[in-house]
Amino acid sequence: MLLANLALGVGATIVLAGVYTFHDGVMRVDEDNSNGRHVRVWVPAAVVPMAMHVVPRRNMEHAAQQVRPWLPTIRALTKELEKYPNAEFVDVRDNDGDQHVRISTHNGKLLIDVDQPDEHVHVACPLAVMRDVANELDANAPGV
């Protein structure tokens, strides 16, 4: 009986940790190259703001200083994009139809898809992560 209660407690803890880790969704970057290289990076979105706390302070300040002029734009963009949970903003093909760029939102994620004959890149980033990163960079920006 004690072993069953222990297993139940451990199982519940694992489930709750998984739910918390994936509550913001998953950031995804997929790249397929014609030379046979395939890159797949899937990261729980909740990890990104936490990972920013382990970046060395001087690197964070430098990044914050570089992006500071764009922070209001990023905040406004994420706020407005949340009003359009499933929308297509850009869909461009070249005359031959070989190259294609598509930017859209789907279920709270910004999706960027780029297809060309020798390379295919697909990025999915939850809007909440973009907002959290902007807030974290703003908090670490050196005073003006």
N, C-alpha and C positions, 0 to 999 in steps of 0.2 A: 504493500500500500504506500509506503514511504517513497519507494522508487517510482511508482506511478505519479504521485504528486510532484516529485522532483522533475520527472520528464515533462509533465504538463506545464510546470512553471518555466522550464527552459524553452519548450516549444512556444509558449505564449510570448515570451521575451523576444525570441527570434522573429516571430510574426510581427510584433509591434515595432521592432527595429526596422524590419523590411518595409512596413507601411510608412514609417516616418521617413526613411531614406528615399522612398520613391513617391512621396506625396506631391512633389512638384513636377514629377514626370522624369523623363530621361532626355539628356542632350545627346544628339547623335550626329556623327560625321562619318559618311561613307564615301570612299573614293575608289573608283575602278579605272585602272589605266590600261591602255592597249598593250603595254609591255609585260602584262601579267601581274603587276603589282596591285594588290587590293588592301586598302586600309579601312578598318572598321573601328571606330571609337564610340563606345556607348558609356555614358557617365550619368549616374543619378544626379539630377539637377540640384538636389539639396547639398551635394558635396561641394559644389563650386564656391558658394559664399564661405563655407567652413574652410576650404583650402586656402582662401585668400588670407586667412589669419595666420598661416604658417609661412607666407611669403616674407622674405626679409624686408624690414621697414623701409630701407633706402630704395629698394626696387619698387615697393608699393607707392612710395612718394613720387618717384620718377614717373611711373605709369599714370598716377593721378594727375600730375602736373601736365603731362602730354595730352590727356583726354579731357581735362577740366573745361575747355571752351565748348566741348560737345555734350557735356552732361545735361544741360537743360534740354537739348534736342533729344537725347536718348530718353529722358524721363517723359517728355511730351509724346514722343513716338510710341513708347510702350503703353502709355495711358490711352492714346487714341486707337492703337491697334487692338487693345482689349475690347473695344466697342464693336469690332468686326471679327467675331470668333472663327468664321469660315468665309474668307474672302480671298479673291485673287487680285493682286495689285499690278503685277507685271507678267506678261506672257509674250515673249519676243522670239521670233524665229528668223534666221537669215533667209535670203532668197532661195538658196538650195535646199533648205530644210535640214541641213546637217547640224546646225548649232541652235540650241534652244536654252533660254533662260526663263525661269518661272519663280516669282516671289509671291508667297501667299501666307495666310494664316489658317490654321486648322486646330480646333480645340485648344486654344490658348498658346499655340506654338507658332513661331515664325519659321516658315519653311523656305529654303533657298535651294533650287535645283538647277544645275548647269550641266547640259549635255552637249558634247561635241564628239566628232568621230573617234578620237583617240582617248577621251577622258570623260568620266561621268562623276560629278560631285553632288552630294545631297547632304544638306545641313538642316537639322531641326533643333531649335532652341526655344525653350519655354520663355514666354514674355516676362514671367515673374523673376526668372534668373537674370535677365537683362536689367531689370529694375533694381534687383538686389546688388548686382555688381556695380551699377552706377552709384547707388547709395554708399557702398563700401569704398569706392574710389573717392567719392566726395568727402567722406569722413577722413580719409588719409591724405587728402591734398594739403600741401603746405599753404599756410596763409599767404594772401596776396599782399 
